[in-house]
Amino acid sequence: MSDLKKYIEKRKALDKVFAENYEEGYHDFKIGVMVREARRQAGLTQKQLADRIRVKPPLISRLENNAGDVRLSTLHKIASGLNLKLNVCLSAVS
C-alpha cells in the first residue's frame, strides 16, 4: 500500500466527516483529471477547447481543477468538442 493510500485510510479512520465526503470529492476530482487528460491528448489548450464549444476559458479551468456540480450537458459539449463519446455509468453503492 502506498504512503498516500495509508494516509487516506488513517485519515478516514480518525475523521468521520473526511471519510463520509472522501468518495464524492474523489469522483469530482477524477472528472476534472479525465477532462484535462482528454484535452491534452487532443493537443488543445483550455482556450482552444473553450472556443470550440463556445464557452469562456475559465469554465474549462474550473472544471479541470474541481469538477464539482458539473452539468451533464457541459460534459457532453466537452466530449463533442474533443471528438469523444460521453458514457455515464450508474453503479451500486458499496
C-alpha positions in Angstrom: 0.0 0.0 0.0 1.4 3.4 -1.0 2.1 6.1 1.6 -0.8 8.1 0.1 -3.3 5.2 0.5 -2.0 4.6 4.1 -2.6 8.3 4.9 -6.1 8.3 3.4 -7.1 5.1 5.3 -5.7 6.5 8.5 -7.4 9.9 8.0 -10.7 8.1 7.2 -10.4 6.2 10.5 -9.8 9.3 12.5 -12.1 11.8 10.8 -15.7 10.8 10.2 -16.5 13.9 8.0 -13.5 13.2 5.8 -14.5 9.6 5.4 -18.1 10.4 4.5 -17.1 13.0 1.9 -13.9 11.4 0.5 -15.6 9.3 -2.3 -17.7 12.2 -3.6 -14.7 14.5 -3.6 -12.5 11.9 -5.2 -15.0 11.5 -8.1 -15.3 15.3 -8.6 -11.5 15.5 -8.8 -11.4 12.4 -11.1 -13.8 14.0 -13.6 -11.6 17.1 -13.9 -8.4 15.0 -14.4 -10.1 13.0 -17.1 -11.2 16.1 -18.9 -7.7 17.6 -18.6 -6.1 14.4 -20.0 -8.5 14.1 -22.9 -7.9 17.8 -23.8 -4.2 17.3 -23.7 -4.3 14.1 -25.7 -6.3 16.1 -28.3 -3.5 18.6 -28.4 -5.7 21.5 -27.3 -5.2 24.4 -24.9 -8.0 25.3 -22.5 -8.8 28.3 -24.6 -8.9 26.3 -27.8 -11.3 23.8 -26.3 -13.4 26.7 -24.9 -13.6 28.3 -28.3 -14.6 25.1 -29.9 -17.6 24.6 -27.5 -18.4 28.3 -27.2 -17.7 28.8 -23.5 -15.3 31.0 -21.6 -11.9 29.6 -20.8 -12.3 29.9 -17.0 -15.1 27.3 -17.2 -12.6 24.8 -18.6 -10.1 25.7 -15.9 -12.6 25.4 -13.1 -13.8 22.1 -14.4 -10.3 20.7 -14.7 -9.3 21.8 -11.2 -12.5 20.9 -9.4 -15.4 19.3 -11.3 -18.0 19.6 -8.5 -21.5 20.2 -9.7 -20.7 20.0 -13.4 -23.7 19.6 -15.7 -24.1 16.6 -17.8 -24.8 18.9 -20.8 -21.4 20.6 -20.2 -19.6 17.2 -20.2 -21.4 16.3 -23.4 -20.3 19.6 -25.0 -16.7 18.9 -23.9 -16.8 15.3 -25.2 -18.1 16.5 -28.5 -15.5 19.3 -28.7 -12.8 16.6 -28.2 -14.5 14.2 -30.7 -15.2 11.8 -27.9 -18.3 10.0 -26.8 -19.6 10.6 -23.2 -20.5 7.5 -21.3 -22.3 7.7 -17.9 -22.4 4.7 -15.6 -24.5 4.2 -12.5 -23.4 1.5 -10.0 -24.4 0.2 -6.6 -23.0 2.0 -3.6 -20.6 -0.2 -1.7 
